[in-house]
Amino acid sequence: MNLYQFKDVSFMTKGKVLTVENEEKERIGTIEQANISGCEKGHVFSFTVDGGSPILLGIKKRSIKNFFVATYVIQTEEKTYTLKDKAGNSLLSFCVEGNIESQNIRIEENWSQNLEIKVDQTHIATIKANDFTFKTTILMENNISESSTLFAITVLMYFMYKIYKNESEFIENILFD
């Protein structure tokens, strides 16, 4: 497995750039806040592999009827994909599913509060956040290219997870306090 890291921030602001590095501390690419038409402001991020085009991931604007089930928009130069919260799971834990490039993808929170990424039911990556050091670590299978859409989605899905955690904590406080 390949190891990647980036320094996390409590709150991502416009203009802030996070650098993704490999095990040798070599820069692989950058993460920034972005915009996609039809997506929630402040909930869109881009990953640009060095020398490549940005891939964007954001949360589609929600209404009252779909407030608890988010739809995620992935935008590349060529295509746009969507992933959705797994209905029923979203109130208990983070779980996103969909189809990208003819492959079923599932991103879910495990008992250790890490994210596991599976493609066609095969585990390909784990994302681990360290709240003490503010370093986020991604362990990725060797056969996943750093310039692939799948790599970018793995990197960016961590930010969707952070948004989910903040929103679920807010809802939990309203319901149980």
FILODREN-290808 format. One record per atom (N, C-alpha, C): residue in one letter; atom name; x, y, z. Coordinates in steps of 0.1 Angstrom, whole numbers, padded with zeros to 4 digits, always signed. Atoms other than C-alpha are relative to their C-alpha. Layout:
N
type	atom	east	north	up
a	CA	X	Y	Z
...
! end
This chain:
177
type	atom	east	north	up
m	N	+0008	-0012	+0000
m	CA	+0000	+0000	+0000
m	C	+0009	+0012	+0000
n	N	-0007	-0012	+0000
n	CA	+0011	+0035	-0007
n	C	-0006	+0009	+0011
l	N	+0004	-0009	-0011
l	CA	+0009	+0062	+0020
l	C	+0001	+0014	-0005
y	N	+0001	-0015	+0004
y	CA	-0002	+0098	+0014
y	C	-0004	+0007	+0012
q	N	+0004	-0008	-0011
q	CA	-0006	+0126	+0039
q	C	-0003	+0014	-0004
f	N	+0002	-0014	+0001
f	CA	-0019	+0161	+0041
f	C	-0003	+0006	+0014
k	N	+0002	-0007	-0012
k	CA	-0020	+0186	+0069
k	C	-0014	+0005	+0000
d	N	+0015	-0004	+0000
d	CA	-0057	+0191	+0079
d	C	-0001	+0013	+0006
v	N	+0003	-0013	-0006
v	CA	-0073	+0223	+0090
v	C	-0014	-0002	+0006
s	N	+0013	+0001	-0006
s	CA	-0103	+0228	+0113
s	C	-0011	+0005	-0009
f	N	+0010	-0006	+0009
f	CA	-0121	+0250	+0087
f	C	+0007	+0004	-0013
m	N	-0006	-0003	+0013
m	CA	-0112	+0252	+0050
m	C	-0006	+0013	-0005
t	N	+0005	-0013	+0006
t	CA	-0114	+0287	+0036
t	C	+0004	+0001	-0014
k	N	-0004	-0003	+0014
k	CA	-0113	+0300	+0001
k	C	+0014	+0005	-0001
g	N	-0014	-0005	+0001
g	CA	-0077	+0305	-0010
g	C	+0010	-0009	+0007
k	N	-0009	+0009	-0007
k	CA	-0063	+0279	+0014
k	C	+0003	-0012	-0008
v	N	-0004	+0011	+0008
v	CA	-0043	+0253	-0003
v	C	+0007	-0011	+0009
l	N	-0007	+0011	-0008
l	CA	-0034	+0219	+0013
l	C	+0008	-0008	-0010
t	N	-0008	+0008	+0009
t	CA	-0006	+0199	-0002
t	C	+0000	-0015	+0004
v	N	+0000	+0014	-0002
v	CA	-0009	+0161	-0006
v	C	+0014	-0005	-0003
e	N	-0014	+0005	+0002
e	CA	+0025	+0143	-0002
e	C	+0000	-0015	+0001
n	N	-0002	+0015	-0001
n	CA	+0036	+0107	-0006
n	C	+0009	-0003	+0012
e	N	-0009	+0004	-0011
e	CA	+0058	+0087	+0018
e	C	+0013	+0007	+0001
e	N	-0013	-0006	+0001
e	CA	+0089	+0104	+0006
e	C	-0001	+0016	+0002
k	N	+0003	-0015	-0002
k	CA	+0074	+0139	+0014
k	C	+0000	+0007	-0013
e	N	+0001	-0007	+0013
e	CA	+0071	+0146	-0024
e	C	-0014	+0004	-0002
r	N	+0014	-0006	+0003
r	CA	+0042	+0168	-0034
r	C	-0006	-0008	-0012
i	N	+0008	+0007	+0010
i	CA	+0016	+0148	-0054
i	C	-0010	+0010	-0006
g	N	+0011	-0009	+0005
g	CA	-0011	+0175	-0057
g	C	-0005	+0009	+0011
t	N	+0006	-0009	-0009
t	CA	-0032	+0201	-0040
t	C	-0015	-0001	+0002
i	N	+0014	-0001	-0004
i	CA	-0066	+0205	-0023
i	C	-0004	+0014	+0002
e	N	+0005	-0014	-0002
e	CA	-0086	+0237	-0025
e	C	-0015	+0000	+0001
q	N	+0015	-0002	+0000
q	CA	-0121	+0249	-0019
q	C	-0003	+0005	-0014
a	N	+0004	-0003	+0014
a	CA	-0140	+0253	-0052
a	C	-0015	+0003	-0001
n	N	+0014	-0002	+0002
n	CA	-0174	+0259	-0067
n	C	-0005	-0009	-0012
i	N	+0007	+0007	+0011
i	CA	-0198	+0238	-0088
i	C	-0014	+0005	+0000
s	N	+0013	-0005	+0001
s	CA	-0230	+0252	-0100
s	C	-0010	-0010	+0005
g	N	+0009	+0009	-0005
g	CA	-0259	+0237	-0081
g	C	+0004	-0007	+0013
c	N	-0005	+0006	-0013
c	CA	-0238	+0226	-0051
c	C	+0000	+0011	+0011
e	N	+0000	-0008	-0012
e	CA	-0238	+0240	-0016
e	C	+0013	+0008	+0001
k	N	-0012	-0009	-0002
k	CA	-0215	+0270	-0011
k	C	+0008	-0004	+0012
g	N	-0009	+0004	-0011
g	CA	-0185	+0261	+0010
g	C	+0002	-0015	+0001
h	N	+0000	+0014	-0001
h	CA	-0191	+0224	+0004
h	C	+0005	-0007	-0012
v	N	-0006	+0005	+0012
v	CA	-0171	+0219	-0028
v	C	+0015	+0001	+0001
f	N	-0015	+0001	+0000
f	CA	-0134	+0209	-0030
f	C	+0005	-0005	-0012
s	N	-0006	+0006	+0012
s	CA	-0110	+0202	-0058
s	C	+0014	-0006	+0004
f	N	-0014	+0006	-0001
f	CA	-0079	+0180	-0060
f	C	+0006	+0001	-0014
t	N	-0007	-0001	+0013
t	CA	-0054	+0187	-0087
t	C	+0014	-0007	+0002
v	N	-0013	+0007	+0000
v	CA	-0026	+0162	-0092
v	C	+0010	+0009	-0008
d	N	-0010	-0008	+0007
d	CA	+0006	+0180	-0102
d	C	+0001	-0003	-0015
g	N	+0000	+0002	+0015
g	CA	+0005	+0185	-0140
g	C	-0013	-0004	-0005
g	N	+0013	+0005	+0005
g	CA	-0031	+0175	-0142
g	C	-0011	+0010	+0001
s	N	+0012	-0008	-0001
s	CA	-0066	+0189	-0143
s	C	-0007	-0002	+0013
p	N	+0007	+0002	-0013
p	CA	-0087	+0195	-0112
p	C	-0012	-0009	-0001
i	N	+0012	+0008	-0002
i	CA	-0113	+0170	-0101
i	C	-0007	+0006	+0012
l	N	+0008	-0007	-0010
l	CA	-0141	+0186	-0081
l	C	-0010	-0010	+0006
l	N	+0010	+0008	-0008
l	CA	-0164	+0170	-0054
l	C	-0007	+0010	+0009
g	N	+0008	-0009	-0008
g	CA	-0193	+0188	-0038
g	C	-0013	-0006	+0004
i	N	+0013	+0005	-0004
i	CA	-0226	+0183	-0021
i	C	-0011	+0009	-0007
k	N	+0011	-0007	+0008
k	CA	-0256	+0191	-0043
k	C	-0009	+0007	+0010
k	N	+0009	-0007	-0009
k	CA	-0280	+0217	-0028
k	C	-0011	-0009	+0004
r	N	+0011	+0009	-0006
r	CA	-0305	+0200	-0005
r	C	-0012	+0009	+0003
s	N	+0012	-0006	-0004
s	CA	-0341	+0208	+0002
s	C	-0005	-0007	+0012
i	N	+0006	+0007	-0012
i	CA	-0364	+0198	+0031
i	C	-0001	-0015	-0002
k	N	+0003	+0014	+0002
k	CA	-0373	+0165	+0015
k	C	+0013	-0009	-0001
n	N	-0012	+0008	+0001
n	CA	-0337	+0154	+0009
n	C	+0011	+0005	+0009
f	N	-0009	-0006	-0009
f	CA	-0320	+0171	+0038
f	C	+0010	-0010	+0006
f	N	-0008	+0010	-0007
f	CA	-0308	+0139	+0055
f	C	+0008	-0009	-0009
v	N	-0007	+0008	+0010
v	CA	-0296	+0122	+0023
v	C	+0007	+0008	-0010
a	N	-0008	-0009	+0009
a	CA	-0268	+0140	+0005
a	C	+0003	-0007	-0014
t	N	-0005	+0004	+0013
t	CA	-0260	+0137	-0032
t	C	+0013	+0007	-0003
y	N	-0013	-0005	+0002
y	CA	-0224	+0142	-0041
y	C	+0003	+0001	-0015
v	N	-0002	-0002	+0014
v	CA	-0214	+0156	-0075
v	C	+0016	+0000	-0002
i	N	-0014	+0001	+0004
i	CA	-0180	+0147	-0090
i	C	+0001	+0005	-0014
q	N	-0002	-0006	+0013
q	CA	-0168	+0168	-0119
q	C	+0014	-0001	-0004
t	N	-0013	+0001	+0007
t	CA	-0139	+0160	-0142
t	C	-0001	+0008	-0012
e	N	+0001	-0007	+0013
e	CA	-0130	+0176	-0175
e	C	-0010	-0006	-0009
e	N	+0008	+0007	+0010
e	CA	-0148	+0150	-0194
e	C	-0014	-0004	+0005
k	N	+0013	+0006	-0004
k	CA	-0177	+0137	-0172
k	C	-0004	+0006	+0014
t	N	+0006	-0004	-0013
t	CA	-0199	+0144	-0142
t	C	-0006	-0013	+0006
y	N	+0005	+0011	-0007
y	CA	-0207	+0116	-0117
y	C	-0008	+0004	+0012
t	N	+0007	-0003	-0013
t	CA	-0230	+0114	-0087
t	C	+0001	-0012	+0009
l	N	+0001	+0010	-0010
l	CA	-0228	+0094	-0055
l	C	-0010	+0005	+0010
k	N	+0010	-0004	-0010
k	CA	-0254	+0093	-0027
k	C	+0002	-0007	+0013
d	N	+0000	+0006	-0014
d	CA	-0256	+0087	+0010
d	C	-0009	-0012	-0001
k	N	+0008	+0012	-0001
k	CA	-0269	+0052	+0016
k	C	-0012	+0003	+0009
a	N	+0012	-0003	-0008
a	CA	-0305	+0057	+0027
a	C	-0001	-0009	+0012
g	N	+0001	+0008	-0012
g	CA	-0310	+0045	+0063
g	C	+0012	+0000	+0008
n	N	-0013	+0000	-0007
n	CA	-0273	+0045	+0071
n	C	+0004	+0014	+0004
s	N	-0006	-0014	-0001
s	CA	-0268	+0083	+0069
s	C	-0003	+0006	+0014
l	N	+0003	-0005	-0014
l	CA	-0284	+0089	+0104
l	C	+0010	-0006	+0010
l	N	-0008	+0007	-0009
l	CA	-0261	+0064	+0120
l	C	+0015	+0001	-0002
s	N	-0014	-0001	+0004
s	CA	-0228	+0065	+0101
s	C	+0001	+0004	-0014
f	N	-0003	-0005	+0013
f	CA	-0212	+0079	+0070
f	C	+0001	-0012	-0010
c	N	+0000	+0010	+0010
c	CA	-0219	+0057	+0040
c	C	-0005	+0005	-0013
v	N	+0003	-0006	+0014
v	CA	-0218	+0068	+0003
v	C	+0002	-0011	-0010
e	N	-0001	+0011	+0010
e	CA	-0224	+0046	-0027
e	C	-0003	+0007	-0014
g	N	+0003	-0004	+0014
g	CA	-0225	+0050	-0065
g	C	+0008	-0008	-0010
n	N	-0007	+0007	+0011
n	CA	-0210	+0040	-0098
n	C	+0008	+0010	-0007
i	N	-0009	-0009	+0007
i	CA	-0180	+0056	-0114
i	C	+0009	-0008	-0009
e	N	-0008	+0007	+0010
e	CA	-0163	+0045	-0146
e	C	-0004	-0015	+0000
s	N	+0005	+0014	+0000
s	CA	-0185	+0013	-0145
s	C	+0005	-0009	+0011
q	N	-0004	+0007	-0013
q	CA	-0173	+0004	-0110
q	C	-0009	+0005	+0011
n	N	+0008	-0004	-0012
n	CA	-0194	+0003	-0079
n	C	+0010	+0005	+0011
i	N	-0009	-0006	-0010
i	CA	-0178	+0025	-0052
i	C	-0008	+0002	+0013
r	N	+0006	-0001	-0013
r	CA	-0186	+0025	-0015
r	C	+0010	+0006	+0010
i	N	-0009	-0007	-0010
i	CA	-0171	+0049	+0011
i	C	-0008	-0001	+0013
e	N	+0007	+0001	-0013
e	CA	-0180	+0041	+0047
e	C	+0009	+0001	+0012
e	N	-0007	-0001	-0013
e	CA	-0170	+0049	+0082
e	C	+0000	-0013	+0007
n	N	-0001	+0012	-0007
n	CA	-0158	+0020	+0102
n	C	-0001	+0003	+0015
w	N	+0001	-0001	-0014
w	CA	-0159	+0014	+0140
w	C	+0011	+0009	+0006
s	N	-0011	-0009	-0005
s	CA	-0126	+0033	+0144
s	C	-0001	+0014	-0005
q	N	+0002	-0013	+0006
q	CA	-0140	+0063	+0127
q	C	+0010	+0004	-0011
n	N	-0007	-0002	+0012
n	CA	-0118	+0058	+0097
n	C	-0009	-0002	-0012
l	N	+0008	+0003	+0012
l	CA	-0131	+0058	+0061
l	C	+0006	-0011	-0008
e	N	-0005	+0011	+0009
e	CA	-0128	+0027	+0040
e	C	-0006	+0002	-0013
i	N	+0005	-0002	+0014
i	CA	-0131	+0029	+0003
i	C	+0001	-0014	-0007
k	N	+0001	+0013	+0006
k	CA	-0142	-0002	-0016
k	C	-0005	+0002	-0015
v	N	+0004	-0001	+0014
v	CA	-0145	-0006	-0054
v	C	-0003	-0015	-0004
d	N	+0005	+0013	+0003
d	CA	-0165	-0036	-0066
d	C	+0003	-0010	+0011
q	N	-0001	+0008	-0013
q	CA	-0164	-0049	-0030
q	C	+0014	-0003	+0004
t	N	-0014	+0002	-0003
t	CA	-0126	-0048	-0029
t	C	+0005	+0012	+0007
h	N	-0005	-0012	-0008
h	CA	-0110	-0026	-0002
h	C	+0012	+0005	-0007
i	N	-0011	-0006	+0008
i	CA	-0087	-0002	-0020
i	C	+0007	+0011	+0008
a	N	-0006	-0011	-0007
a	CA	-0080	+0026	+0006
a	C	-0007	+0001	+0014
t	N	+0004	-0004	-0013
t	CA	-0083	+0037	+0042
t	C	+0004	+0014	+0003
i	N	-0003	-0013	-0004
i	CA	-0084	+0073	+0054
i	C	-0001	+0001	+0015
k	N	+0000	-0001	-0014
k	CA	-0073	+0080	+0089
k	C	+0004	+0015	+0004
a	N	-0003	-0013	-0005
a	CA	-0074	+0114	+0106
a	C	+0006	+0000	+0014
n	N	-0006	-0001	-0014
n	CA	-0053	+0123	+0136
n	C	-0003	+0014	+0005
d	N	+0005	-0013	-0006
d	CA	-0070	+0150	+0157
d	C	+0011	+0006	+0008
f	N	-0011	-0006	-0008
f	CA	-0038	+0155	+0177
f	C	+0010	+0007	-0009
t	N	-0010	-0006	+0008
t	CA	-0013	+0161	+0149
t	C	-0006	+0008	-0012
f	N	+0007	-0006	+0012
f	CA	-0039	+0174	+0123
f	C	+0006	-0005	-0013
k	N	-0004	+0007	+0013
k	CA	-0024	+0150	+0097
k	C	-0010	-0010	-0003
t	N	+0009	+0010	+0005
t	CA	-0047	+0130	+0076
t	C	+0009	-0010	-0009
t	N	-0008	+0010	+0007
t	CA	-0032	+0097	+0063
t	C	-0009	-0008	-0009
i	N	+0007	+0008	+0010
i	CA	-0044	+0078	+0032
i	C	+0009	-0012	-0003
l	N	-0007	+0012	+0004
l	CA	-0033	+0042	+0027
l	C	-0008	-0005	-0012
m	N	+0006	+0003	+0012
m	CA	-0040	+0033	-0009
m	C	+0007	-0011	-0007
e	N	-0006	+0011	+0007
e	CA	-0035	+0002	-0029
e	C	+0009	+0005	-0011
n	N	-0010	-0004	+0010
n	CA	-0005	+0003	-0052
n	C	-0005	+0002	-0014
n	N	+0004	+0000	+0014
n	CA	-0024	-0002	-0084
n	C	-0010	+0012	-0003
i	N	+0009	-0012	+0002
i	CA	-0045	+0031	-0080
i	C	+0009	+0012	-0004
s	N	-0009	-0011	+0005
s	CA	-0029	+0059	-0101
s	C	-0004	+0013	+0007
e	N	+0001	-0013	-0007
e	CA	-0024	+0093	-0084
e	C	-0008	+0010	-0009
s	N	+0007	-0009	+0009
s	CA	-0039	+0109	-0115
s	C	-0014	-0005	-0004
s	N	+0013	+0006	+0003
s	CA	-0071	+0088	-0115
s	C	-0011	+0008	+0007
t	N	+0012	-0005	-0006
t	CA	-0106	+0100	-0107
t	C	-0002	-0006	+0014
l	N	+0002	+0008	-0012
l	CA	-0107	+0073	-0080
l	C	+0009	+0006	+0011
f	N	-0009	-0005	-0010
f	CA	-0076	+0087	-0062
f	C	-0005	+0014	+0005
a	N	+0005	-0013	-0004
a	CA	-0091	+0123	-0063
a	C	-0012	-0001	+0009
i	N	+0012	+0002	-0008
i	CA	-0124	+0111	-0049
i	C	+0003	-0005	+0014
t	N	-0005	+0005	-0013
t	CA	-0106	+0092	-0021
t	C	+0005	+0012	+0008
v	N	-0006	-0012	-0008
v	CA	-0087	+0124	-0011
v	C	-0011	+0009	+0004
l	N	+0011	-0010	-0002
l	CA	-0118	+0147	-0014
l	C	-0011	-0005	+0009
m	N	+0011	+0005	-0008
m	CA	-0143	+0124	+0003
m	C	+0002	+0002	+0015
y	N	-0003	-0004	-0014
y	CA	-0125	+0131	+0036
y	C	-0007	+0013	+0004
f	N	+0006	-0013	-0003
f	CA	-0139	+0166	+0034
f	C	-0015	-0001	+0001
m	N	+0014	+0003	-0001
m	CA	-0174	+0153	+0028
m	C	-0003	-0006	+0013
y	N	+0002	+0007	-0013
y	CA	-0170	+0131	+0059
y	C	+0000	+0011	+0011
k	N	-0001	-0011	-0010
k	CA	-0160	+0162	+0079
k	C	-0013	+0008	+0001
i	N	+0013	-0007	+0000
i	CA	-0191	+0180	+0068
i	C	-0011	-0008	+0006
y	N	+0010	+0009	-0005
y	CA	-0212	+0150	+0076
y	C	+0001	+0000	+0016
k	N	-0002	+0000	-0014
k	CA	-0197	+0148	+0111
k	C	-0005	+0012	+0007
n	N	+0004	-0013	-0006
n	CA	-0203	+0185	+0118
n	C	-0015	+0001	+0000
e	N	+0014	-0001	+0001
e	CA	-0239	+0183	+0106
e	C	-0007	-0010	+0009
s	N	+0006	+0010	-0008
s	CA	-0247	+0150	+0124
s	C	+0002	+0004	+0015
e	N	-0002	-0004	-0013
e	CA	-0232	+0164	+0156
e	C	-0010	+0012	+0004
f	N	+0010	-0010	-0002
f	CA	-0254	+0195	+0153
f	C	-0014	-0005	+0002
i	N	+0013	+0006	-0001
i	CA	-0285	+0174	+0147
i	C	-0002	-0007	+0013
e	N	+0000	+0007	-0012
e	CA	-0276	+0152	+0176
e	C	-0002	+0009	+0012
n	N	+0002	-0010	-0011
n	CA	-0273	+0182	+0199
n	C	-0014	+0006	+0001
i	N	+0014	-0005	-0001
i	CA	-0307	+0195	+0189
i	C	-0009	-0011	+0005
l	N	+0009	+0011	-0004
l	CA	-0324	+0161	+0194
l	C	+0002	-0005	+0014
f	N	-0003	+0006	-0013
f	CA	-0307	+0150	+0226
f	C	+0004	+0009	+0011
d	N	-0003	-0009	-0011
d	CA	-0299	+0181	+0245
d	C	-0012	+0008	+0006
! end
